Amino acid sequence: MSAVPFSKISTPLNALFATIGLLVVAALTTQGLTGQERLVSELLLAAIWLAYVLQLSGTLLSRRSLSGGMTALVIDLLAVLVPAGAFLFVGSRDRDLYCTIWLLKPLRDSTFFRLLAKVVANESRNLLGVTSVFGIVLFGAALAGYIIERDVQPDKFGSIPQAMWWAVVTLSTTGYGDEIPQSLAGRVLAGLVMMSGIGIFALWAGILATGFYEEVRRQDFVRNWQLVAAVPLFQKLGSAALIEIVRALRPRIVPAGSVICRKGEVGDQMFFIVEGRVTVATPDHPVELGAGNFFGEMALISGDPRSATVSAATEVSLLSLYAVDFQMLSSSSPEIAETIRKTALERRGGASGLP
Ligand code: CMP
């Protein structure tokens, strides 16, 4: 049996195997398992490990994975070697715990974690700034707590390191309640520390949320830019108009055979074909449109219902433009809007009625 198909274990399947493996490891730490239950659990772990060995073989055999997926290769290696090493060198009590390395498995193909790493890298200065504020407030709170409470509760606030635990628990607004200031000044301090904690965590969340939003927007912009550049009609645009249209167009992939718009429907958008072909079911004979062409403009311009059903002849990559953005295109690039209008008239057989 070839090992290569195992390199294609999908991300959800990797996550499923890892989840089962981790639940089994957790179950093995509970007391009172019978010998048979233990055996079944160990066999399950061995089966998952075997699947991961085959996946690793597949990763090693496929050159694509070696050149493009170093992270995947490292994760696949760790998922096999760490439990194997534990089996050989660690006592039976703890060796199953090493299977928790499978926590990494769902990350091997994840685009989310790459995005997260990018956001953290982009925002590192701001995150570091807020972390510094956190450190300053934390130390300041521990110092003040020590000065205020050391005589009242020397067992809990007798040194700065001791007071530091109270400061962390209070600043993070966790409040275990194991160390509570007794004096009024100590309680006022605790209130201030809690408020600062809320502010600091809100800042962290805000920086990350903005970072995510900007990074996703940037990636969308770059991808749309590449798609727009593939449509000849837009190659005449100046850079300002191009930026506007890149922002306005929304990419969409339609599988072969799907209906994109149906005759008689209201049409609020038109489509540009980046890749693939569509079939327009005109009354006389079907017309095929390919990359660089557009459709759906007639209903958009005239406000009439769709004149024909358009379906994907192959898988097709489209950019859609909504009516409001078509108005924007008309004012920023009248010559493109004119080309679209002329095409609509020609398709309608020269009939008037289009503005
Ligand atoms: P609309 O009427 O909005 O929706 C169906 C689309 O099919 C239509 O816009 C045109 O873009 C396209 N279409 C209609 N007739 C023809 C034709 N004869 N040749 C090419 N495309 C057409």
Residues whose N, C-alpha, C, O or C-beta is under 5 A from the ligand:
A	BS01	CMP	G267 V280 T282 V287 F294 F295 G296 E297 M298 A299 L300 P305 R306 S307 A308 R347
